[in-house]
Amino acid sequence: MTQIYSSGGDVAHLTQDPTFTLGRRLAGLTYADKAKSFGGYTLFAPQTAEGRVYLVDEQGEVAHQWQLPVRAGRDAVLLPNGNLGYNGSHRTSANLYPAWDLWHGGDFYEVTPDNEVVWRYEDIFHHHDAQWLANGNLLYTAASPLPADIAARVTGGDPRRDAPDGVIQSDVVKEVNRNGEVVWEWHAWEHLNPEAFPIHAIFDRRHWPMINGLSVTRNGLVLMSLRTTSGVIAVDKESGKVVWHVGPDVVAQQHTPVEMENGAILVFDNGNLRPGVTSPHSTVLEFDPQTKAITWQYRDIFPPAFFSPYMGSAQRLANGNTFICESAFGRLFEVTPEGETVWEYIIPFFNEYPEHLSKGIIPGKQNSAFRAHRYAAEAISWLK
């Protein structure tokens, strides 16, 4: 039995069972080039860490830790006021289909550095992403049954795995204020043509188009990542109309679209079923949303060595480097614009998913995180 210790006193127990692939890897900080790295602190909430959230310094040591009452549904972020915004897995969330437990959240907490809960909001139909907005509101995705006439028009997907009783879940994007009141709502089926957004062949026909990522641009457009149809769209909040759409000719089952200062869009492109590619691999892409031209990209020199088939994130740092979360394997790393890795950390906290259905889909001990976030040291003034 191998033990890995963190400065916070936690111990991650790794089995020596030869079938336990992740346990054979190094864990913790594996590399750091202080001269080239952005430095600062890294925040992550492992999916199976039973509600623990970690902030580690550039040496990979735990600088602060939170304990939430539920496991992470998705991620955690540091808010401008110094508090933690946490997207927890709601214990009574509706079980809409077998993989639902893997990607729903729905139990949102804002807590102080001392774990005092100052705000909570619940939605048992939430799934995937949520953004804590500068005005204090929460923007998130929720599931809702697709109207039958629209469901009949959804094409693609695996016909052997059709939705039970023909009920396909779709997406509603909601913005709620601090009183829990819905102040904006957008229904995917009212603005997307099913024939123009077919489900990829790998997916069952239970969820269309599965919005797994959200962000807001400087001019107020809402970026949405469409997982099961492979695409990124920009939505005008006032009209609800789609301003632009970048589809599977550029991205492949991507996550985390974010606008850069130059107007380009940065995404974590998972790479599942990328056309013309026989060996799947992930790529971080920066593209022009108007021309669809790729303006920057990162992939491993041996492409299959960097691959997360699900989840994943990329963040452009102030020094021009890019911070990447290879979610499925708990690998957090930073690369220069030239693609040189200058910091790497493997999440050392392993555990099994607690839900029976989740363990059936992703068995064994995991160290995965939906996303990870890098913060400059001066942005965390409360840290002693």
C-alpha positions as a Python dict, from the first residue, in 0.01 Angstrom:
ca = {
    (1, 'M'): (0, 0, 0),
    (2, 'T'): (144, 335, -106),
    (3, 'Q'): (66, 651, 87),
    (4, 'I'): (83, 1006, -41),
    (5, 'Y'): (82, 1285, 216),
    (6, 'S'): (-18, 1645, 165),
    (7, 'S'): (80, 1937, 386),
    (8, 'G'): (-279, 1946, 509),
    (9, 'G'): (-236, 1606, 673),
    (10, 'D'): (-454, 1415, 428),
    (11, 'V'): (-351, 1071, 313),
    (12, 'A'): (-449, 924, -23),
    (13, 'H'): (-425, 544, -17),
    (14, 'L'): (-333, 387, -348),
    (15, 'T'): (-383, 16, -399),
    (16, 'Q'): (-115, -198, -563),
    (17, 'D'): (-375, -396, -752),
    (18, 'P'): (-220, -423, -1102),
    (19, 'T'): (-554, -335, -1260),
    (20, 'F'): (-550, 4, -1083),
    (21, 'T'): (-397, 203, -1370),
    (22, 'L'): (-414, 551, -1218),
    (23, 'G'): (-239, 437, -901),
    (24, 'R'): (76, 350, -1095),
    (25, 'R'): (129, 713, -1193),
    (26, 'L'): (317, 976, -999),
    (27, 'A'): (96, 1201, -788),
    (28, 'G'): (133, 1550, -649),
    (29, 'L'): (371, 1803, -803),
    (30, 'T'): (577, 1638, -1077),
    (31, 'Y'): (741, 1940, -1241),
    (32, 'A'): (776, 2316, -1194),
    (33, 'D'): (981, 2575, -1380),
    (34, 'K'): (943, 2880, -1158),
    (35, 'A'): (1104, 3111, -1411),
    (36, 'K'): (845, 3033, -1678),
    (37, 'S'): (537, 2939, -1475),
    (38, 'F'): (270, 3192, -1383),
    (39, 'G'): (290, 3074, -1023),
    (40, 'G'): (4, 3149, -787),
    (41, 'Y'): (-249, 2904, -647),
    (42, 'T'): (-454, 2625, -802),
    (43, 'L'): (-809, 2539, -691),
    (44, 'F'): (-979, 2204, -756),
    (45, 'A'): (-1265, 1996, -619),
    (46, 'P'): (-1213, 1624, -693),
    (47, 'Q'): (-1532, 1449, -797),
    (48, 'T'): (-1488, 1171, -541),
    (49, 'A'): (-1334, 1368, -251),
    (50, 'E'): (-1652, 1370, -40),
    (51, 'G'): (-1689, 1748, -46),
    (52, 'R'): (-1328, 1850, 6),
    (53, 'V'): (-1193, 2141, -199),
    (54, 'Y'): (-821, 2209, -219),
    (55, 'L'): (-613, 2520, -286),
    (56, 'V'): (-250, 2428, -357),
    (57, 'D'): (50, 2656, -399),
    (58, 'E'): (309, 2644, -676),
    (59, 'Q'): (503, 2377, -483),
    (60, 'G'): (194, 2155, -482),
    (61, 'E'): (139, 2196, -108),
    (62, 'V'): (-214, 2239, 26),
    (63, 'A'): (-243, 2604, 131),
    (64, 'H'): (-612, 2591, 224),
    (65, 'Q'): (-895, 2340, 233),
    (66, 'W'): (-1273, 2356, 256),
    (67, 'Q'): (-1516, 2083, 363),
    (68, 'L'): (-1862, 2098, 205),
    (69, 'P'): (-2161, 1883, 308),
    (70, 'V'): (-2198, 1712, -33),
    (71, 'R'): (-1949, 1583, -288),
    (72, 'A'): (-1861, 1799, -586),
    (73, 'G'): (-2119, 1782, -859),
    (74, 'R'): (-1895, 1992, -1080),
    (75, 'D'): (-1635, 2252, -976),
    (76, 'A'): (-1557, 2524, -724),
    (77, 'V'): (-1436, 2880, -786),
    (78, 'L'): (-1300, 3167, -580),
    (79, 'L'): (-1534, 3467, -589),
    (80, 'P'): (-1418, 3831, -596),
    (81, 'N'): (-1522, 3874, -230),
    (82, 'G'): (-1289, 3592, -124),
    (83, 'N'): (-1561, 3335, -71),
    (84, 'L'): (-1587, 2998, -242),
    (85, 'G'): (-1859, 2923, -495),
    (86, 'Y'): (-1929, 2548, -492),
    (87, 'N'): (-2135, 2337, -730),
    (88, 'G'): (-2230, 2034, -520),
    (89, 'S'): (-2403, 1710, -613),
    (90, 'H'): (-2763, 1726, -491),
    (91, 'R'): (-2846, 1413, -293),
    (92, 'T'): (-3209, 1402, -410),
    (93, 'S'): (-3152, 1494, -774),
    (94, 'A'): (-3388, 1321, -1015),
    (95, 'N'): (-3229, 1016, -1179),
    (96, 'L'): (-3313, 1101, -1539),
    (97, 'Y'): (-3091, 835, -1703),
    (98, 'P'): (-2797, 609, -1602),
    (99, 'A'): (-2514, 864, -1639),
    (100, 'W'): (-2707, 1148, -1474),
    (101, 'D'): (-2534, 1107, -1136),
    (102, 'L'): (-2198, 1166, -1303),
    (103, 'W'): (-2271, 1515, -1429),
    (104, 'H'): (-2547, 1672, -1225),
    (105, 'G'): (-2485, 1925, -950),
    (106, 'G'): (-2775, 2132, -824),
    (107, 'D'): (-2668, 2204, -466),
    (108, 'F'): (-2492, 2541, -476),
    (109, 'Y'): (-2310, 2693, -181),
    (110, 'E'): (-2125, 3015, -119),
    (111, 'V'): (-1898, 2972, 182),
    (112, 'T'): (-1634, 3183, 354),
    (113, 'P'): (-1273, 3067, 391),
    (114, 'D'): (-1381, 2939, 735),
    (115, 'N'): (-1657, 2721, 581),
    (116, 'E'): (-1944, 2946, 695),
    (117, 'V'): (-2236, 2909, 452),
    (118, 'V'): (-2360, 3254, 344),
    (119, 'W'): (-2582, 3149, 51),
    (120, 'R'): (-2737, 2831, -83),
    (121, 'Y'): (-2948, 2755, -388),
    (122, 'E'): (-3092, 2425, -512),
    (123, 'D'): (-3220, 2293, -844),
    (124, 'I'): (-3249, 1915, -873),
    (125, 'F'): (-3252, 1939, -1254),
    (126, 'H'): (-2918, 2121, -1281),
    (127, 'H'): (-2642, 1951, -1477),
    (128, 'H'): (-2288, 2038, -1582),
    (129, 'D'): (-2191, 2402, -1572),
    (130, 'A'): (-2270, 2702, -1355),
    (131, 'Q'): (-2116, 3049, -1367),
    (132, 'W'): (-2107, 3285, -1069),
    (133, 'L'): (-2163, 3624, -1234),
    (134, 'A'): (-2011, 3956, -1131),
    (135, 'N'): (-2356, 4092, -1034),
    (136, 'G'): (-2399, 3812, -780),
    (137, 'N'): (-2636, 3609, -995),
    (138, 'L'): (-2590, 3243, -1087),
    (139, 'L'): (-2606, 3125, -1450),
    (140, 'Y'): (-2650, 2751, -1499),
    (141, 'T'): (-2785, 2470, -1714),
    (142, 'A'): (-3083, 2252, -1624),
    (143, 'A'): (-3253, 1956, -1788),
    (144, 'S'): (-3609, 1966, -1917),
    (145, 'P'): (-3802, 1713, -2128),
    (146, 'L'): (-3799, 1793, -2497),
    (147, 'P'): (-4150, 1848, -2640),
    (148, 'A'): (-4259, 1534, -2827),
    (149, 'D'): (-4288, 1703, -3165),
    (150, 'I'): (-3934, 1839, -3135),
    (151, 'A'): (-3798, 1507, -3002),
    (152, 'A'): (-3930, 1333, -3313),
    (153, 'R'): (-3705, 1558, -3523),
    (154, 'V'): (-3381, 1487, -3335),
    (155, 'T'): (-3146, 1291, -3560),
    (156, 'G'): (-2826, 1094, -3502),
    (157, 'G'): (-2708, 910, -3195),
    (158, 'D'): (-2701, 537, -3132),
    (159, 'P'): (-3040, 396, -3238),
    (160, 'R'): (-2984, 95, -3012),
    (161, 'R'): (-2987, 329, -2712),
    (162, 'D'): (-3296, 537, -2766),
    (163, 'A'): (-3451, 739, -2485),
    (164, 'P'): (-3695, 542, -2265),
    (165, 'D'): (-4052, 605, -2381),
    (166, 'G'): (-3909, 845, -2638),
    (167, 'V'): (-3851, 1118, -2377),
    (168, 'I'): (-3534, 1307, -2467),
    (169, 'Q'): (-3399, 1553, -2213),
    (170, 'S'): (-3303, 1896, -2338),
    (171, 'D'): (-3152, 2209, -2187),
    (172, 'V'): (-3273, 2525, -2019),
    (173, 'V'): (-3020, 2792, -1928),
    (174, 'K'): (-3129, 2992, -1624),
    (175, 'E'): (-3002, 3300, -1445),
    (176, 'V'): (-3118, 3342, -1085),
    (177, 'N'): (-3061, 3629, -845),
    (178, 'R'): (-2967, 3614, -478),
    (179, 'N'): (-3332, 3563, -386),
    (180, 'G'): (-3347, 3254, -608),
    (181, 'E'): (-3571, 3428, -861),
    (182, 'V'): (-3526, 3341, -1230),
    (183, 'V'): (-3436, 3663, -1411),
    (184, 'W'): (-3348, 3510, -1751),
    (185, 'E'): (-3426, 3178, -1917),
    (186, 'W'): (-3337, 3024, -2252),
    (187, 'H'): (-3480, 2700, -2396),
    (188, 'A'): (-3259, 2515, -2645),
    (189, 'W'): (-3547, 2376, -2851),
    (190, 'E'): (-3691, 2723, -2914),
    (191, 'H'): (-3376, 2842, -3089),
    (192, 'L'): (-3195, 2536, -3229),
    (193, 'N'): (-3309, 2339, -3534),
    (194, 'P'): (-3280, 1965, -3448),
    (195, 'E'): (-3196, 1874, -3807),
    (196, 'A'): (-2900, 2115, -3800),
    (197, 'F'): (-2768, 1975, -3472),
    (198, 'P'): (-2757, 1593, -3501),
    (199, 'I'): (-2636, 1383, -3208),
    (200, 'H'): (-2296, 1220, -3257),
    (201, 'A'): (-2311, 846, -3324),
    (202, 'I'): (-2138, 753, -2998),
    (203, 'F'): (-2412, 896, -2777),
    (204, 'D'): (-2739, 745, -2671),
    (205, 'R'): (-3048, 946, -2760),
    (206, 'R'): (-3131, 1062, -2409),
    (207, 'H'): (-3005, 1423, -2404),
    (208, 'W'): (-2996, 1689, -2677),
    (209, 'P'): (-2786, 1900, -2719),
    (210, 'M'): (-2642, 1866, -2363),
    (211, 'I'): (-2503, 2210, -2278),
    (212, 'N'): (-2193, 2130, -2073),
    (213, 'G'): (-2025, 2470, -2062),
    (214, 'L'): (-2124, 2836, -2021),
    (215, 'S'): (-1952, 3173, -2009),
    (216, 'V'): (-2038, 3534, -2084),
    (217, 'T'): (-1842, 3750, -2329),
    (218, 'R'): (-1746, 4113, -2272),
    (219, 'N'): (-2042, 4232, -2481),
    (220, 'G'): (-2289, 4008, -2298),
    (221, 'L'): (-2324, 3712, -2533),
    (222, 'V'): (-2369, 3377, -2361),
    (223, 'L'): (-2133, 3110, -2491),
    (224, 'M'): (-2268, 2757, -2475),
    (225, 'S'): (-2085, 2430, -2540),
    (226, 'L'): (-2305, 2160, -2696),
    (227, 'R'): (-2159, 1823, -2597),
    (228, 'T'): (-2369, 1564, -2780),
    (229, 'T'): (-2374, 1758, -3108),
    (230, 'S'): (-2014, 1891, -3095),
    (231, 'G'): (-2050, 2265, -3121),
    (232, 'V'): (-2013, 2604, -2957),
    (233, 'I'): (-2276, 2875, -2996),
    (234, 'A'): (-2306, 3238, -2890),
    (235, 'V'): (-2652, 3354, -2778),
    (236, 'D'): (-2784, 3708, -2760),
    (237, 'K'): (-2954, 3739, -2420),
    (238, 'E'): (-3215, 3992, -2527),
    (239, 'S'): (-3348, 3806, -2832),
    (240, 'G'): (-3233, 3453, -2751),
    (241, 'K'): (-3103, 3418, -3105),
    (242, 'V'): (-2788, 3228, -3195),
    (243, 'V'): (-2533, 3483, -3318),
    (244, 'W'): (-2276, 3231, -3437),
    (245, 'H'): (-2220, 2854, -3435),
    (246, 'V'): (-1893, 2663, -3465),
    (247, 'G'): (-1962, 2295, -3526),
    (248, 'P'): (-1799, 1952, -3558),
    (249, 'D'): (-1575, 2065, -3842),
    (250, 'V'): (-1373, 2249, -3573),
    (251, 'V'): (-1453, 2092, -3233),
    (252, 'A'): (-1525, 1741, -3104),
    (253, 'Q'): (-1738, 1701, -2788),
    (254, 'Q'): (-1564, 1999, -2630),
    (255, 'H'): (-1594, 2177, -2293),
    (256, 'T'): (-1534, 2521, -2140),
    (257, 'P'): (-1566, 2789, -2411),
    (258, 'V'): (-1422, 3122, -2296),
    (259, 'E'): (-1366, 3448, -2484),
    (260, 'M'): (-1008, 3578, -2491),
    (261, 'E'): (-906, 3945, -2486),
    (262, 'N'): (-846, 3931, -2862),
    (263, 'G'): (-1202, 3808, -2923),
    (264, 'A'): (-1098, 3452, -3001),
    (265, 'I'): (-1259, 3159, -2818),
    (266, 'L'): (-1058, 2915, -2608),
    (267, 'V'): (-1199, 2562, -2563),
    (268, 'F'): (-1091, 2227, -2422),
    (269, 'D'): (-1155, 2005, -2724),
    (270, 'N'): (-1196, 1650, -2590),
    (271, 'G'): (-1143, 1494, -2931),
    (272, 'N'): (-1397, 1212, -2921),
    (273, 'L'): (-1494, 1105, -3275),
    (274, 'R'): (-1292, 1382, -3438),
    (275, 'P'): (-1333, 1333, -3816),
    (276, 'G'): (-1035, 1169, -3983),
    (277, 'V'): (-859, 1082, -3656),
    (278, 'T'): (-808, 714, -3571),
    (279, 'S'): (-627, 764, -3238),
    (280, 'P'): (-835, 992, -3013),
    (281, 'H'): (-660, 1275, -2834),
    (282, 'S'): (-752, 1605, -2676),
    (283, 'T'): (-651, 1950, -2794),
    (284, 'V'): (-682, 2298, -2648),
    (285, 'L'): (-802, 2524, -2928),
    (286, 'E'): (-820, 2898, -2974),
    (287, 'F'): (-1035, 2990, -3275),
    (288, 'D'): (-1185, 3293, -3445),
    (289, 'P'): (-1565, 3254, -3411),
    (290, 'Q'): (-1631, 3447, -3732),
    (291, 'T'): (-1390, 3269, -3967),
    (292, 'K'): (-1361, 2942, -3767),
    (293, 'A'): (-986, 2962, -3820),
    (294, 'I'): (-774, 2803, -3547),
    (295, 'T'): (-537, 3074, -3420),
    (296, 'W'): (-355, 2866, -3155),
    (297, 'Q'): (-362, 2510, -3031),
    (298, 'Y'): (-194, 2276, -2788),
    (299, 'R'): (-166, 1901, -2826),
    (300, 'D'): (94, 1665, -2686),
    (301, 'I'): (394, 1591, -2907),
    (302, 'F'): (263, 1233, -2890),
    (303, 'P'): (-108, 1321, -2924),
    (304, 'P'): (-265, 1017, -2746),
    (305, 'A'): (-65, 1105, -2431),
    (306, 'F'): (-305, 1395, -2370),
    (307, 'F'): (-667, 1277, -2369),
    (308, 'S'): (-967, 1329, -2148),
    (309, 'P'): (-1278, 1180, -2310),
    (310, 'Y'): (-1501, 1370, -2068),
    (311, 'M'): (-1486, 1696, -1870),
    (312, 'G'): (-1178, 1921, -1909),
    (313, 'S'): (-1090, 2290, -1900),
    (314, 'A'): (-839, 2546, -2024),
    (315, 'Q'): (-763, 2891, -1883),
    (316, 'R'): (-548, 3163, -2041),
    (317, 'L'): (-320, 3319, -1779),
    (318, 'A'): (-201, 3679, -1756),
    (319, 'N'): (154, 3589, -1866),
    (320, 'G'): (24, 3426, -2186),
    (321, 'N'): (55, 3069, -2062),
    (322, 'T'): (-242, 2832, -2064),
    (323, 'F'): (-350, 2629, -1760),
    (324, 'I'): (-513, 2297, -1850),
    (325, 'C'): (-715, 2040, -1658),
    (326, 'E'): (-696, 1692, -1813),
    (327, 'S'): (-993, 1595, -1605),
    (328, 'A'): (-1029, 1220, -1645),
    (329, 'F'): (-678, 1159, -1512),
    (330, 'G'): (-658, 1441, -1258),
    (331, 'R'): (-367, 1601, -1442),
    (332, 'L'): (-330, 1978, -1405),
    (333, 'F'): (-58, 2146, -1609),
    (334, 'E'): (57, 2478, -1752),
    (335, 'V'): (206, 2532, -2097),
    (336, 'T'): (374, 2827, -2265),
    (337, 'P'): (247, 2967, -2597),
    (338, 'E'): (509, 2743, -2762),
    (339, 'G'): (362, 2435, -2593),
    (340, 'E'): (634, 2380, -2332),
    (341, 'T'): (506, 2230, -2005),
    (342, 'V'): (630, 2447, -1718),
    (343, 'W'): (418, 2313, -1428),
    (344, 'E'): (246, 1980, -1371),
    (345, 'Y'): (50, 1837, -1079),
    (346, 'I'): (-139, 1508, -1054),
    (347, 'I'): (-429, 1518, -807),
    (348, 'P'): (-326, 1273, -531),
    (349, 'F'): (-671, 1220, -379),
    (350, 'F'): (-831, 897, -505),
    (351, 'N'): (-1168, 750, -420),
    (352, 'E'): (-1462, 570, -580),
    (353, 'Y'): (-1783, 736, -689),
    (354, 'P'): (-2039, 676, -413),
    (355, 'E'): (-2336, 615, -642),
    (356, 'H'): (-2397, 263, -771),
    (357, 'L'): (-2476, 374, -1126),
    (358, 'S'): (-2172, 605, -1139),
    (359, 'K'): (-1940, 324, -1028),
    (360, 'G'): (-2084, 105, -1300),
    (361, 'I'): (-1992, 359, -1568),
    (362, 'I'): (-1658, 478, -1425),
    (363, 'P'): (-1536, 202, -1190),
    (364, 'G'): (-1240, 207, -956),
    (365, 'K'): (-1071, 483, -761),
    (366, 'Q'): (-1068, 818, -940),
    (367, 'N'): (-887, 1150, -898),
    (368, 'S'): (-1084, 1338, -1162),
    (369, 'A'): (-1197, 1700, -1140),
    (370, 'F'): (-1450, 1873, -1365),
    (371, 'R'): (-1225, 2179, -1385),
    (372, 'A'): (-936, 2345, -1206),
    (373, 'H'): (-864, 2716, -1173),
    (374, 'R'): (-541, 2914, -1132),
    (375, 'Y'): (-531, 3238, -929),
    (376, 'A'): (-259, 3498, -883),
    (377, 'A'): (-124, 3512, -528),
    (378, 'E'): (-229, 3876, -489),
    (379, 'A'): (-589, 3783, -572),
    (380, 'I'): (-619, 3581, -249),
    (381, 'S'): (-563, 3850, 12),
    (382, 'W'): (-725, 3648, 294),
    (383, 'L'): (-476, 3363, 269),
    (384, 'K'): (-239, 3369, 566),
}
